[in-house]
Amino acid sequence: MRKKAAMILSTLILMNMTAMAALAQAQTDAETTIETYAATTSVEGDNRYKAIRLTPLVYNLTNSNLSDILVKDSKGENVPYFIHEGSRSSSTITESTSLALINAYLFEDDYYFDYKLAVDTDRDTISTSIEFSTYHTNFAKELEVYGSYDNIHWDYIKRDSLFSVDGKDKLYIDFWQPLKYTHYRLKLGNNLEQISFDSAQLVYSVELSEDVYLLGSLQADFTIKSEDGVTTITVEGLQNLRLCDITIQTNSMFMRNVSAGSWRQKELYNLSFNDTSYSDTKIPLYWDIPLDEKYVITIYDGDDRPIEIDGILATYYGADVIFEGSARETYTLEFGRDPTKTAPVYDIGRYRNEILKGPIDRGTIQTINLLEIEIPQVRDYRVVFNVVIVVVTFLLGTVLVLKLRQKNSGTG
């Protein structure tokens, strides 16, 4: 009987300890808060739209995708915005070269037009299409296109069509890639209408695009540790930055393999011979985004002495927060590392391209402060449930102990 009672008592004690642990965990969860920051800004100018460039410290304190950023006015109301990280500019280059008709003939029911460059040239003539003009109307012709360098050996290019019907014309043939032929041939399956072309020319058209990013740089803090032929540089202040590259600043003469982050490795060097210097101490990082507070650069020294490092320069892709505002208003950026937040979607983002074409006033971040936010008390019924369990198990344990004492007293 005593053995059974002891087992029951042990079970109750275990239940009591479990309930206490659950209660402590519930209290801990209730006390967990997310730090929120407010960045005061300075905005001037009479233009309709304002831009605030994010600083490295803002990146350090936000979500890696910047989804937790809000713009507030002096009344604490949200101001619609969009984030601008760069743009792409494009332009089209078009060149044309005249073709001369050198032959037109009928062969086995097919009609041929042979062309060559009107003017011989020592350089390659590159073309992306061939264009024609004609006074004929109301026709549609299926044809094959061939190319040659010597007017003897012909390469098949493609099958296409030319037409002029009801005021709609297609008098060009696009090539699937740039070509360099000096001669071109059209083969028409039939030409009963005796269609002819007044002129023909090769066209080279290419669209050039250029990505323009908002680059920033940071002279980063770092610590160095060298042992077993390896130097480890721990860099601070790069968390959540979209890194472009990192440059190791040093006057030491060296040639060594260096890696940054988890996998990138490159041979860097800083050499000087006979008054001629050769240097490449930059590690490209291609939008790497460090999620930890520490970013590690590793230099593989081997049997050589560690190099003397004077500084670490990090270049990153920056971003502007752009919104409609007034210089007479005070604006604050609020943010805090909260993975549950999704980026707000505003109408202003739908016409961002038009906004970026116009004048925008530039503002700056002045100070960043931790906000004092009151968390409203929410009744947590888990805590009540755990308290009830603790009380019940304690009472049951007390009753059991008293019963055992009475029985022992009666036995004695």
C-alpha positions as CSV (number, residue, x, y, z in Angstrom):
1,M,0.0,0.0,0.0
2,R,2.8,2.4,0.9
3,K,4.5,1.6,-2.5
4,K,1.3,2.4,-4.4
5,A,0.9,5.6,-2.4
6,A,4.4,6.6,-3.1
7,M,3.9,6.1,-6.9
8,I,0.8,8.3,-6.8
9,L,2.5,11.0,-4.9
10,S,5.5,10.9,-7.3
11,T,3.0,11.3,-10.3
12,L,1.3,14.2,-8.6
13,I,4.7,15.9,-7.9
14,L,5.7,15.4,-11.6
15,M,2.3,16.9,-12.8
16,N,2.9,19.8,-10.4
17,M,6.4,20.4,-11.8
18,T,5.1,20.2,-15.4
19,A,2.4,22.7,-14.7
20,M,4.8,25.1,-13.1
21,A,7.1,24.8,-16.1
22,A,4.2,25.5,-18.5
23,L,3.2,28.5,-16.3
24,A,6.7,29.9,-16.4
25,Q,6.8,29.4,-20.2
26,A,3.4,31.1,-20.7
27,Q,4.6,34.0,-18.6
28,T,7.8,34.2,-20.6
29,D,5.9,34.2,-23.9
30,A,3.6,37.0,-22.6
31,E,6.6,39.1,-21.8
32,T,8.3,38.7,-25.2
33,T,8.2,42.0,-27.2
34,I,9.6,43.2,-30.6
35,E,11.9,46.2,-30.5
36,T,10.6,49.0,-32.7
37,Y,12.6,52.0,-33.9
38,A,11.8,55.5,-35.1
39,A,14.1,57.3,-37.5
40,T,13.6,61.1,-37.6
41,T,14.1,62.7,-41.0
42,S,14.9,66.0,-42.5
43,V,13.0,66.9,-45.6
44,E,13.2,70.2,-47.6
45,G,12.1,71.4,-51.0
46,D,8.9,72.3,-52.8
47,N,8.6,69.3,-55.0
48,R,5.7,66.9,-54.6
49,Y,7.7,63.8,-53.8
50,K,10.4,63.2,-51.3
51,A,13.1,60.5,-51.0
52,I,14.8,59.3,-47.9
53,R,18.0,57.2,-48.4
54,L,18.2,54.2,-46.0
55,T,21.4,54.1,-43.9
56,P,23.3,50.9,-43.0
57,L,22.0,51.1,-39.4
58,V,18.4,51.1,-40.7
59,Y,19.2,47.9,-42.7
60,N,20.8,46.3,-39.6
61,L,17.5,46.9,-37.6
62,T,15.0,45.9,-40.2
63,N,13.8,42.7,-41.8
64,S,16.1,41.5,-44.6
65,N,13.4,42.3,-47.2
66,L,12.5,45.7,-45.6
67,S,8.9,44.6,-45.2
68,D,8.6,46.2,-41.7
69,I,9.1,49.8,-42.7
70,L,6.3,52.3,-42.3
71,V,6.4,56.1,-43.0
72,K,4.5,58.2,-40.4
73,D,3.5,61.8,-40.5
74,S,3.3,64.1,-37.5
75,K,-0.1,62.8,-36.6
76,G,1.2,59.2,-36.5
77,E,-0.8,58.3,-39.6
78,N,0.7,56.0,-42.3
79,V,2.0,57.7,-45.4
80,P,2.0,55.6,-48.7
81,Y,5.4,55.0,-50.1
82,F,7.4,52.7,-52.4
83,I,11.1,51.5,-52.2
84,H,13.3,52.4,-55.1
85,E,16.5,50.3,-55.3
86,G,17.6,51.3,-58.9
87,S,16.5,51.6,-62.4
88,R,17.2,50.4,-65.9
89,S,17.8,52.7,-68.8
90,S,17.6,51.5,-72.4
91,S,18.4,52.8,-75.8
92,T,18.2,51.4,-79.3
93,I,21.0,51.6,-81.9
94,T,19.8,51.2,-85.5
95,E,22.1,51.1,-88.6
96,S,21.1,50.4,-92.2
97,T,23.1,49.2,-95.3
98,S,21.7,49.4,-98.8
99,L,21.5,46.2,-101.0
100,A,21.7,46.2,-104.7
101,L,19.6,43.8,-106.9
102,I,22.1,41.8,-109.0
103,N,19.8,39.2,-110.5
104,A,16.0,38.3,-110.8
105,Y,15.0,35.1,-112.6
106,L,12.6,32.2,-112.9
107,F,13.9,28.7,-112.3
108,E,11.7,25.6,-112.1
109,D,8.5,27.6,-111.4
110,D,10.3,29.5,-108.5
111,Y,11.1,33.1,-108.8
112,Y,14.5,34.4,-107.4
113,F,15.7,37.8,-106.3
114,D,19.5,38.0,-105.5
115,Y,21.0,40.9,-103.7
116,K,24.5,42.0,-102.5
117,L,25.9,44.8,-100.5
118,A,25.6,48.0,-102.6
119,V,29.0,49.1,-101.3
120,D,31.9,46.8,-100.5
121,T,33.5,47.2,-97.1
122,D,36.5,45.7,-95.3
123,R,34.5,45.2,-92.1
124,D,31.7,42.8,-91.3
125,T,28.2,44.0,-92.0
126,I,26.0,42.8,-89.3
127,S,22.2,42.7,-89.8
128,T,19.2,41.7,-87.7
129,S,16.6,42.1,-90.4
130,I,16.1,42.9,-94.1
131,E,13.6,45.5,-95.2
132,F,11.9,46.1,-98.7
133,S,9.9,48.8,-100.4
134,T,7.5,48.3,-103.3
135,Y,4.7,50.1,-105.1
136,H,2.7,46.9,-105.5
137,T,-0.3,46.4,-103.2
138,N,-2.8,43.7,-102.4
139,F,-0.4,40.8,-102.3
140,A,0.8,38.2,-99.9
141,K,3.9,36.0,-100.7
142,E,5.4,33.1,-98.9
143,L,9.1,32.9,-99.4
144,E,12.4,31.4,-98.3
145,V,15.5,33.5,-97.5
146,Y,19.1,32.4,-98.1
147,G,22.5,34.0,-97.3
148,S,25.9,33.7,-99.0
149,Y,29.4,35.1,-98.7
150,D,30.5,34.5,-102.3
151,N,27.3,34.3,-104.4
152,I,28.0,30.6,-105.0
153,H,27.4,28.7,-101.7
154,W,24.0,29.6,-100.2
155,D,22.9,28.9,-96.6
156,Y,19.2,28.5,-95.7
157,I,18.1,31.2,-93.2
158,K,14.4,30.9,-92.7
159,R,10.9,30.8,-94.2
160,D,8.7,33.9,-93.9
161,S,6.2,36.1,-95.7
162,L,5.7,39.6,-97.1
163,F,2.4,41.2,-97.7
164,S,0.5,44.4,-98.3
165,V,-3.2,43.8,-97.8
166,D,-6.0,46.4,-97.0
167,G,-3.5,49.0,-95.9
168,K,-1.6,46.6,-93.6
169,D,2.0,46.0,-94.6
170,K,4.8,43.6,-93.6
171,L,7.7,44.3,-95.8
172,Y,10.5,43.1,-93.5
173,I,12.1,39.8,-92.4
174,D,13.6,39.5,-88.9
175,F,16.5,37.2,-88.4
176,W,16.7,34.9,-85.4
177,Q,20.2,36.1,-84.7
178,P,22.6,38.8,-86.1
179,L,24.0,37.7,-89.5
180,K,27.1,38.7,-91.5
181,Y,26.3,37.6,-95.1
182,T,27.2,39.8,-98.0
183,H,24.6,38.3,-100.3
184,Y,20.9,37.5,-99.8
185,R,18.4,35.6,-101.9
186,L,14.6,35.5,-101.9
187,K,12.9,32.4,-103.3
188,L,9.2,32.9,-104.1
189,G,7.1,29.8,-104.8
190,N,5.2,31.7,-107.5
191,N,5.1,35.2,-108.7
192,L,2.3,35.4,-111.3
193,E,1.6,39.0,-110.2
194,Q,5.2,39.8,-111.1
195,I,5.8,41.5,-107.7
196,S,9.1,43.4,-107.6
197,F,10.8,45.5,-104.9
198,D,12.0,49.1,-105.4
199,S,14.7,48.8,-102.8
200,A,16.1,46.6,-100.1
201,Q,18.3,47.3,-97.1
202,L,19.9,45.4,-94.3
203,V,19.1,46.7,-90.8
204,Y,21.1,46.2,-87.6
205,S,19.0,47.1,-84.5
206,V,20.1,46.4,-81.0
207,E,18.7,47.5,-77.7
208,L,21.3,48.5,-75.1
209,S,20.2,48.5,-71.4
210,E,22.1,49.7,-68.4
211,D,21.2,49.0,-64.8
212,V,21.7,52.0,-62.5
213,Y,21.9,51.2,-58.8
214,L,22.0,53.4,-55.7
215,L,25.4,52.4,-54.4
216,G,26.6,53.3,-50.9
217,S,29.8,52.5,-49.0
218,L,30.6,51.7,-45.4
219,Q,34.0,51.8,-43.6
220,A,33.2,48.7,-41.5
221,D,34.4,47.8,-38.0
222,F,36.2,44.5,-37.8
223,T,38.4,42.2,-35.7
224,I,41.2,40.0,-36.8
225,K,42.4,36.5,-35.6
226,S,45.3,34.6,-37.2
227,E,46.2,31.0,-36.4
228,D,47.2,27.8,-38.3
229,G,47.9,29.6,-41.5
230,V,44.5,31.3,-41.7
231,T,43.5,34.9,-41.0
232,T,39.8,35.4,-40.0
233,I,38.4,38.9,-40.3
234,T,35.0,39.3,-38.5
235,V,33.2,42.3,-39.9
236,E,30.4,44.1,-38.1
237,G,27.5,46.3,-39.3
238,L,26.7,44.5,-42.5
239,Q,23.5,42.7,-41.4
240,N,20.8,42.8,-44.0
241,L,22.9,45.0,-46.4
242,R,22.7,44.0,-50.1
243,L,26.4,43.7,-50.6
244,C,28.1,44.6,-53.9
245,D,31.7,44.0,-52.9
246,I,34.2,44.1,-50.1
247,T,37.6,45.7,-50.5
248,I,40.5,44.8,-48.2
249,Q,42.6,47.9,-47.6
250,T,46.3,47.1,-47.1
251,N,49.8,48.2,-48.0
252,S,51.2,44.6,-47.6
253,M,52.6,42.8,-50.6
254,F,50.8,39.5,-51.1
255,M,49.0,37.1,-53.4
256,R,46.5,34.9,-51.6
257,N,43.1,33.2,-51.8
258,V,40.4,35.0,-49.9
259,S,36.8,34.0,-49.3
260,A,33.8,36.0,-48.0
261,G,30.6,34.7,-46.6
262,S,29.9,31.0,-46.9
263,W,31.4,30.0,-50.3
264,R,32.9,32.8,-52.5
265,Q,36.6,32.6,-53.0
266,K,38.9,34.6,-55.2
267,E,42.7,35.2,-55.5
268,L,43.6,38.7,-54.4
269,Y,46.9,40.4,-54.8
270,N,48.8,43.6,-54.1
271,L,52.2,43.5,-55.9
272,S,54.8,46.1,-56.9
273,F,57.8,45.4,-59.2
274,N,60.2,47.9,-60.8
275,D,57.9,50.9,-60.0
276,T,54.9,49.1,-61.4
277,S,52.0,48.2,-59.2
278,Y,49.4,45.4,-59.7
279,S,46.5,45.3,-57.3
280,D,43.1,43.6,-56.9
281,T,41.9,43.4,-53.3
282,K,38.1,43.5,-54.1
283,I,35.8,40.5,-53.5
284,P,32.6,40.7,-55.6
285,L,29.6,39.6,-53.6
286,Y,26.6,39.8,-56.1
287,W,23.8,40.9,-53.8
288,D,24.8,38.7,-50.9
289,I,22.7,39.6,-47.8
290,P,24.2,38.7,-44.5
291,L,21.5,37.6,-42.0
292,D,23.8,37.4,-39.0
293,E,25.4,40.2,-37.1
294,K,28.9,38.9,-38.0
295,Y,30.3,38.6,-41.5
296,V,33.4,36.5,-41.9
297,I,36.2,37.0,-44.4
298,T,38.9,34.3,-44.5
299,I,42.5,34.8,-45.9
300,Y,44.4,31.6,-46.5
301,D,48.0,32.6,-45.5
302,G,49.6,29.2,-45.7
303,D,53.2,29.5,-44.5
304,D,53.3,33.3,-45.1
305,R,52.9,35.8,-42.4
306,P,49.5,37.4,-42.1
307,I,49.1,40.7,-44.0
308,E,48.5,44.0,-42.2
309,I,44.9,45.1,-42.8
310,D,44.3,48.8,-42.6
311,G,40.5,48.8,-43.3
312,I,37.5,47.0,-44.7
313,L,35.4,49.0,-47.2
314,A,32.0,47.5,-48.0
315,T,30.0,48.7,-51.0
316,Y,26.3,47.9,-50.9
317,Y,23.2,48.5,-53.0
318,G,21.2,51.2,-51.3
319,A,17.5,52.1,-51.4
320,D,15.3,55.2,-51.2
321,V,11.9,55.4,-49.5
322,I,9.9,57.6,-51.8
323,F,6.6,59.2,-50.8
324,E,4.4,62.3,-51.4
325,G,5.1,64.9,-48.8
326,S,5.6,68.5,-47.8
327,A,8.6,70.3,-46.3
328,R,6.3,71.8,-43.7
329,E,5.5,68.3,-42.3
330,T,7.6,66.0,-40.1
331,Y,8.1,62.4,-41.2
332,T,9.3,59.4,-39.3
333,L,10.4,56.0,-40.5
334,E,9.3,53.2,-38.1
335,F,10.7,49.7,-38.3
336,G,11.7,46.8,-36.2
337,R,12.8,43.3,-37.0
338,D,9.4,41.6,-37.1
339,P,9.3,38.5,-39.4
340,T,5.5,38.4,-39.2
341,K,5.1,41.6,-41.1
342,T,4.5,41.8,-44.8
343,A,5.4,44.9,-46.9
344,P,2.4,47.3,-47.3
345,V,1.1,47.7,-50.9
346,Y,0.1,51.2,-51.9
347,D,-1.3,52.7,-55.1
348,I,1.8,55.0,-55.4
349,G,3.9,51.9,-56.3
350,R,1.8,51.4,-59.5
351,Y,2.9,54.7,-61.0
352,R,6.4,54.7,-59.6
353,N,8.0,54.9,-63.1
354,E,6.3,58.2,-63.8
355,I,7.3,59.6,-60.4
356,L,10.9,58.7,-61.0
357,K,10.9,60.7,-64.2
358,G,10.2,63.9,-62.4
359,P,12.0,66.0,-59.7
360,I,12.2,64.5,-56.2
361,D,13.4,66.3,-53.1
362,R,16.1,64.4,-51.1
363,G,15.9,64.1,-47.4
364,T,18.1,62.4,-44.8
365,I,17.8,60.4,-41.7
366,Q,18.9,62.4,-38.6
367,T,18.6,60.1,-35.6
368,I,17.3,56.6,-34.8
369,N,15.6,55.9,-31.4
370,L,14.1,52.9,-29.7
371,L,10.4,53.5,-29.2
372,E,8.6,53.0,-25.9
373,I,5.5,51.0,-26.8
374,E,2.8,49.9,-24.4
375,I,1.8,46.3,-25.1
376,P,-2.0,45.9,-24.3
377,Q,-2.7,43.2,-21.7
378,V,-4.5,40.2,-23.3
379,R,-6.1,37.6,-21.1
380,D,-4.1,34.4,-21.6
381,Y,-6.4,31.5,-20.6
382,R,-3.4,29.1,-20.7
383,V,-2.1,30.8,-17.6
384,V,-5.4,30.4,-15.8
385,F,-5.6,26.7,-16.8
386,N,-2.1,26.1,-15.6
387,V,-2.8,27.8,-12.3
388,V,-5.9,25.6,-11.7
389,I,-3.8,22.5,-12.4
390,V,-1.2,23.6,-9.9
391,V,-3.8,24.3,-7.2
392,V,-5.6,21.0,-7.8
393,T,-2.5,18.8,-7.8
394,F,-1.3,20.5,-4.6
395,L,-4.6,19.9,-2.8
396,L,-4.7,16.3,-4.0
397,G,-1.2,15.8,-2.8
398,T,-2.0,17.3,0.6
399,V,-5.1,15.1,1.0
400,L,-3.1,12.0,0.1
401,V,-0.3,12.8,2.6
402,L,-2.9,13.3,5.4
403,K,-4.6,10.0,4.6
404,L,-1.3,8.2,4.7
405,R,-0.5,9.7,8.1
406,Q,-3.9,8.8,9.5
407,K,-3.5,5.2,8.3
408,N,0.0,4.9,9.7
409,S,-1.2,6.3,13.1
410,G,-4.0,3.7,13.2
411,T,-1.6,0.9,12.3
412,G,0.8,2.0,15.1
